[in-house]
Amino acid sequence: MSQTMPVVGTQMSANHQGLSNQVADQLVAYLEQIGIEFVFGAPGGAIEPLYNALARSASRGGIRHILARHDAGAAFMADGYARETGKIGVCCADSGPNATNLLTGVACAYDNGVPMLVITGQSEFHSNGYSQVMEDTSTGINVLGMFRHCTHYNSMISNPTQLEPKLIAALQRATRSPRGPVHLAITEDVLRSESSRSKSVYDLRSLLAPSSLMDEAAVQSLMVMIAEAHKVVLLVGGWCGEAIGSILQFATLKGATFVTTRDGRGLVSSYHPLFRGVFGSEGHQSAEEALNDESVDLILAVGTSMGEWGRYTNGNNTLNARLVHIDESEDHLARTPMARHHVRGRILSVFTQIIEQMSANSPDDNYEYGRRIVSEIRLATWLPEKMLNSPEKYVSNATPIKPQRLMGELSRLFPISTRYLASAGSSASWATHYLHPADRRLEERRRCGGERKRGPGRRGSEAGWLRVTTNFAPMGWAIGSAIGTAAANPNVPVVCIAGDGSVLMSGQEISVAVAERQTIIFVVMNDHALSMDKPNEGGHIAYNLPPTDYAMLARAMGAEAHTIRGPLDLARLNIKHICSRKGPTLLDVLVDPNEIPPINVHPSAVEGK
């Protein structure tokens, strides 16, 4: 195993002039050191010392707090911030019910591999066990025990000397594979305590530097398979963000087509000539055909947990014999015991080495062959419309507007730098299948591995242009996450696609976007229903929602709003104004209630077939 390991135990000197010497200030100083710009949360008694420290930080141009309207919204915002920046998202809450409110957002981050530091307040340690208001220790409502099931590190800090070792351990666990949230419950008396370190702190930047561990022997075996393969298909998962440029370059060099998982969808362009769609129950028939093509002799599954994928391949011995799983996570690799080969390591390192070896062995032949294959496919005018389940509805002029047409218009109207977030439920299904914005990222322009300078065609975010949740997928996630995304990157428009059910659950967070003057376009798919549940047997008693004027609701919170009944209403919008104004805009889109979300759209994905 070759590796580049961070230096452990490194210390640096830092004179925090003008700082209070409380433990809370020491904690904030560590967050400043690793480049955290925002903390999301809501104040309370036990967490008050942390808020005082954040106020001192903000007064000197440091970390700024963003006030959520609900604690779950704070966790969703930290999730969005982490996806956009690649940093750790930080959220905080007071003790008791405030902490339990965070749980849904933390569990979502846990199941989606989003690094997050969760800080909750605790009543003073000496008062535990005396039924204090909102006490949440083992002698009251054991919140610490609740967080144990949805975090990678979970501990109480009841003594000032515990802050540094526990904070460092937590942050390392948040950023090491498998990534995810960590939780520190800190008692109020500890946060107010005088810090024992006023002039020196550990250098967290070196302690949290990413590892380049890679299984060299497995990579060399894979190189032999690649050299012998005549036709390769890639399955790109959501954990490929850092390495997507190198993965696309490999696809070009080898002339390999690729498909994505639902959460990997936003990492690639719909217009890439080698792209064949999304695999899974909301995906495209073309993706399934690409993977089941009998002439394919090698399938590389990269950076994917193999959730839905595993259900469809476990019984397919022909597919398994061609499958190679490449991932940094042991948990992911453990789900493919049937695969032909496994490669564990940092995905960027793996593909950098593959590209370097391919270029060194026969640089001109490899590169020109790949370019020729791509050119031939490009001449065939590959367009995403060829993948759609109902292409005629993608251009329908019907009123109320078809959801398919809405996705097409959202793809066309907004600039290529736009971030799209789709909330859980039918919104994510429609976006996964029908949202196809133009995107310049067709390939890397370098010929061998390594980093290159970021240019206009390369996004800074590892999360891609479309963000969705998989597995643990709470309604309303996208609303809070859009706010975190916009805070992290105020220079691009953010489009949040949510159903009316999601807005009724978490719509109060729109007032945060108003207060922060964020350029977010909230697109409400309004069909007066929890539309994902319509096809269910009991749907007729449990999916109807009362008609609600969401445009009026948004205006009451201070947002700009428009009601959209058909394609002409969308055409009348001043998109340039919407994308340039400092403040959110809500589009209350009355969609055709008779359209069923594109779930299980291809026959072999339906259970029992």
N, C-alpha and C positions, 0 to 999 in steps of 0.2 A: 504494500500500500504506500504510494507516494503521498506526501502531505505537506501542507504549509500551515503550521499550527500557530495560533496567537501566543504572544508572550503572556504568561500567567503571573499575577502578582506585581505587575509594573505599577509604580507610583509616580505621580507627577505633583509638582508644587503649584499651588494656586492660591493667591491671596484675594479672598473675596471681600474687597473693600466695600463698605457700606452695608454689609449683610448683617442681619441678626445671627446669633450663633445657636439658634434653636435647631433641633433635629429636623424639623420641617424645612428649614432653609437649606440644610445639608442635602436633604432629599431632592429639593428643587434644583440645587446646584448640579447634582448628578444628571438630572434630566436635561438641564441646559447643556451640559458637557456633550451629550450624545445627540444634540441638535433638535430636541423636541421643541416645537414652536407653540403648540396648543395642548391644553388639558381640557377635557370635556366632562362636565358633571353638574352637580347641584349642591349647594352648601348645607350645613347642618352643624349641630353643637359639637359632636365628637371630632368632626373633620375640620373645624374652624381654624386650628393652627396652620393647617396646610393652605387654607385659603388666604390667610394673612401672609404666608410666605410667597404664594403666587402673586399677590398684590404687590409685594416688594419687588419681585422679579419683573413684573409688567412695568413698574414705574421706572426701571432702568433699561427698558427695551428688551426684556427677556421673554419668558413664556407668558402667553396670554390665555386666560380662561374663557371658554365659551359655555354659556349657561344653557343647559338642556331644559326642556319643559317636563320631561319624564326621564328617570334614571336609565330606563332601557334605551331611550333615544341617545343618551350619552355614550353608551356602549356601541351602538350602531355608528355614531359619529367617529369614535375612535377606530372602529373597523374601517370606515371609508378613508380616514386619514392614513392608516397603515398601508392600505392597498395602493393609494396614490403615491406615497413617498417612499415606500420600502422601509420606513422606520417603524419603531414600535408605537402603536397607538396607546394613549394614556387616558383613562377615565377614572373618576373618583365619585364616591357617594358616602353619605353619612351611614351610621349604623342601622341595624334593624330592618324595617321595611324598605328603606332606601337601598340597602345593599341587596336585598332579595329582588328588588326591581331590576337590578343589573343582570340577573342570572340568565334571562333569555338571550340578551345580546352577547354575553360571555360564552354561553353554550354554542351560539351560532359561530363565533370566532373559533372556538375549539374544534368544531366539526369541519370548518373550512380552512383551517391552518393559517389563521391570521394572527400575527404576533401582537400581543396587547398586555400592558401592565394595568392591572385593576387594583386600585387603592381604596380601601374602606376604613372608616373610622370605627373605633371601639371605645366604649366607656372606660373610664380610668380603671386600671388593673386592680387596685385595692378595693374597688366597689363591686367587682364581679361576684355574682351569687346573691346579691341583695335586691333582686328584682328592680334594677334601675330601668328608667324609661328607655325603650328600644335596645335593651341589652341583648346581644346576640352571641354570647359565649356558650360554652358547653353546659353551663348551668341555666341558660335561658333557651331562646330559639337558636339552635346551633348553625349559624350562617357559615361559619368556617367549614363545617362538615358538608354543607350544601355545595360550596365551591370546589370541594375536593374532587367531585365527579366531572367537572368541566374545565379544569385547569391542569397545566403541566407542573406547576409549583404552587403551593398553597400553604401559607404560614402566618402566624401571628407574631408581631414584634411587640414584646412587652418590656423590653429593656433597651436603652439607647445604644448599647454596645452591639446589639443585634442588627442594627440597620444596614451597615455596609456588607457584611457577609451574606445576609439574606437578600438584600437588593441585588447584589452581583449574581448570586445563584439564580434568582428569579429571572433576571434579564438574559442570562446565558441560556436558560431553558426556553425562554420565549423565542429566541432566535436560532436555536439549534433544531435540527430535524428530529422528530416532527415539530414544526413551529406551532405556536398557538398562545393562548392567554395564560398569564400567571397572576396570582392574587396575593397581596400583602394586606393583612388587617393590622392596623397600627393604633395602639391605645392613645387616647387624648393626652395623657400625662407624658408619654414618650415624645409625641410630636412637640410638646411645649418645653421639653427638657433642653438644657444647655448641651450643645454638641461638644464632644471631646476632640473633634477635628475642625479647627477653624482655618488652617493654613495648608493642609495637604489632603488630597483625595486620590483614589485609585483612578488610573487612566482607563475608563470604560471603553473608549474607542478601540484600544488594542485588545481588551478582554473580549469584546463582542465582534471582532473582525471575523468575517466568514471563513470557514475552513475549506480547503481545496482537496479534501480527501477523495481518493478515487482508487478503485480496484483495478490495478494495472493489468493483471493477468486476464481478468474478465474483458477488459477493453481490447486486448490483443486478440482474444478469441473472437470477439465481435468483429474486429477488422477483417478476419479471415472470412466470416460469414458475409460481410458486406461485399468483399471482393468477388466472392463466388455467386452472389445473387444477381439475377438478371432483372428482376422487377421487385421494387421495395415500396412499401406503404408505411407511412408514419401515422401513429395515433397520438396527437398532441394534447396533453392535459393541462390543467390550470396551474401546475407547479413549474411550468416551463418559462415563466416570465423573464427571468434574468438571462436565459439562454436562447430566447426565441430567434434572435438574429442569427446565431450560429446554426440553429436547427434548420432555418429556412435556407441558409447557405448550403448546408449539406443536401437538402432536398434538391437544390438546383444542380449541385455537382453530380449527384447520382441520378437526376431525373426522376426522383421519387415523388409520387403523389402523396397528399396527406389529408387526414380528417382530424377533427378535434372532438373533445368531450364538450359537454355543456359549459363548464367553467373555463375551458381553454379557448372558447369561441372568440373572445375579444382580443386574442393575441395575434391573430392573422387577418389578412384582408380577404374579403369575399371575392375580390377580383383577381387574386393570385391565380395564375393559370394551372397551378398544381393542386389547388384546393378542391376538395370533393364534398365538403359539407360537415355537418355535425352528426356524430354517431349517438344513438340513444333514442329513447321513446319520443322525444320532441324534435328529433333531427330529420335528416334527409335520406331518401332512398338511395341517392348517389353515394353516400358515405358507406352504407351497408354493402352496396354492390362493389365498391372499391376494396373493402376488406375481405369479401367472399370471392373475389376473382381468383379462379383456380390457377391462373398463370402467375400470381404473386407468390414468390418463394421466401420472402422475409417481411415480417410485420414488426416494426419497432414501436412499442408502447412507451411513451416518454412522459414522466412527471404526472402520472395519473394514479388515483387510488383504486382504479379498476372496479368501481362499484357496480353500476349498471352493466358495464362491459363484461364483467365476470359472469353475470347471470346468463349471458348469451353465448359465452365461449366454453364454459366448463364441459359441456357435452359435445363439443365440436373438436374431435381429435385432429382433423385436418388443419384447422386453424391453430390449435395449440402447438402443433409440430413446427409451425413457422413463427411463433411468437417469441420475441425478446423483450423483456421488461427492463427499462432503464429508469432508475429513481434513486433519490438520496434517502428515502424513508424505508426502514426495515418493515414497518407496518404495511406499507403499500406492496412491497415485494412479497410479503407473506401471503397476499391474496391471490398470487398466481403460481401456485406450486406446480401447475400443469405446463408451465411455459418451457420452451426449449432451452432458454438461457436467461440469466439475470446479470445485470450490471449495476452495482451499487456505487454511488459517488455523486459528487456535485455535478449537476447536469451540464453546467457551463464548461467545467473542466473536461468532462467526457467528450463533448462535441468539439471543443477546441482541439483536443488531441486527434480526434478522428479526422477533422478537416486538415490539420497540419500533415498527418501521414498520407492522406489522399493526395494532397498537393505536392508533397515531396516525392511520392512514388511516380506519379505521372501527371504533373500539374497541367500541362496543356491539354492532354487527352481528356482528363477528368473534367476540366472546366469547360472545354469546348463541347464535349458530349452533352453535359448538362444544359448548357446554353442552347444547344440545338434542339434538345427535347422540349425545353420551355418555349422556344420560338415556334416550334411546330404546333404545340398546344395553343399558344396564344393566337396563331393564325386561325384556329378553329373557333375563334370568338367565344371563349368560355365566359359565360355570364352567370351570376348567382340565380337569375330567374329560372335557369334550367333545373335547379334543385327543388323548387317550391312544390308544395303539395297541391295548392290551388292557385296557379299563376294567373288565371283570369280574374280572381278577386283582388290580386295585387294591384290591378289597374282599374278596378271597378269604380264607376261614378255614382254608385247608389248612395241614397240618403235614408236612414242614418249610415254613417261611414262604416265600411267594413274594417275590422281590425287589421286585416291583411293590407289594405290600402293605407291605413294609418301608419303601419310600420314602414311601408314604402316611402311615404311622404316624410317621415322623421329621418329616414336614411338620406333623403335628397336635400332637405331644407337647411340642415345645420352644417357648420364648417367641419373640416376633416379633423380638427383638434378636439372635437366634442367628446366628452366622456358620457356614456350611456349606462344607467343603472336600472335594472328591471326587478321589481319587487316579487316576492314569492307568490305563486299562484299562476293564474292564466297570463298575467303580464309577462312573466319570464318565458312562458311557453311561446307566446306570440313573438317576443323579441328574439328568442333563440332560433326560431325557424325563419322568420320573415324580415328581420332587421339586417340590412346589407348596405351600410354607408360606404362611400368611396374612401380609400385609405392608401397612402403612398407606400406603406411598408410591404413591398413585394419580395424583397430579398436584402441581404447584406451586400454591401458593395466592396468589401475587402476580399482578398483571395485566400487568406489563410487565417488561422486562429488568432486570438488575442483581442484586445480592446481597440476600438477606433473612436475618433472624436465624434461626438453627437452632432448630427446635422439636422436640417429642417425636416428630413423624412423619418427621423427616429424619435419616438416618444421617450420621455423621461421615466414614465411609469412602467412598472413591471406587471401591472394588473390588466393592461389592455384597454381597448376602447369600449368594451361591454363587460359589465360586472354583474354577476348573478350569484346566488347562494345555491349550494348543492346539499343534499341530505338533510341536515337540520336547517330548515329554511323558514324563518318567521316572517309573517306578513308585516309590512311596515318597515322592514330592514332598509330598503332602498331610500326611504325618505330621510332617515337619520344619516345613512351612509353618504348620500349626496351632499349633505351639509359638511361632513368631514372631508369629502373630496374637494369641495369648493374652498374650504379653509386652507387646505394643503396647496391648492393650485388655483388662485383667483384669476388667472389669465386666460382660462379656457371656459367655454360654456359647459354646463353639466345638465344633462337631460335625465330626469327621474321618471320612469314609467311605472305607474302604480294603478291597481284597481280601486274601485270605490270602497271596497271592504278594507283595504290597507289604509286608505286615507281616513276612514272613520276610526281606525285603531290608533294611528300615529300622526294624523294630520296636524296636530297642534305644534309639531316641530317646524312647520312652515314659518311660524312667527320667529323662529331662530334665524332663518335665512333672511327674513325682513330686517331683524335687528342687526345682522352682520352685513347687510347690503350685498348679498351673494347673487351671482348670475346663475341661477338655477331655474330651469324650465320644468315645472311639475306637470306631467301629462297624466290626467286622470281618465282611465278607461271606464266610463260611466255606463253601465248596463243595468243598474238597480239590482245587482245580484252578486252573490259569491259564486261567480260563474264556473269556477273549477268544480264545484259540487253539483252543478245542474244535472249531469248525466247519472249521478248516483241514485240508487233506489229511493233513498230518503230525502233526495234533494228537494222535492216539491214542498216539504214542510220546513226546510231549513236554509234556503239560499236567498230568498227575496229580501231586498233592502228598500226602504222607502225612497221615493224620488227626492234627491237633494241637489240644491244649487251650489256646487262646489266653487264656482266662480264668485258667487256672492260671499261665500265663506272665506275665500282667500282675500277678497277686498276688505272684509271686516278685520283681517289681521294685518292689512297694510300692503298686500301684494297686488301687482297688476294681474288682471285675469281676463280671459276670453272664453266664450262658449262656442264650441265647434260642433256643428250638426252634419256637415258634409265636406267633401274635398274642396269646394269653393271657399268655405270659411278659412281653411288652412292656407289657401292661395292668397287670401287677402291680408294675412299677417305680415307685419313689418319685422322680418326675422333679424335684419341688421340692427334695428332698434332694440329688440328683445335681447340679443346677444351682447349688446354694448352697455346696456343700462346696469347700474349698480343696485340690484334688487331682484327678487324672484318674480317669475311670471307663471301663472297657472293656466293650463288649457283644460277646460272641462269638456271632454270629448264624448259626445253621446254616440256610442258605438252600437252596431247592430247586435241586439241581444240573442239573436238566433244562431250566431256563429259559434261553433264549438272549438275550444282551443286545440291546437295540433299536437295531441298526445297520442302515442301509439299509432302514428300515421302510416307506418309500413307494416305489412302483414306479419313478418317473422318476429316483430317486437311484441306482438300481442300474445299474452299467456295462453298456452295450450295450442299454439299454431307453430 
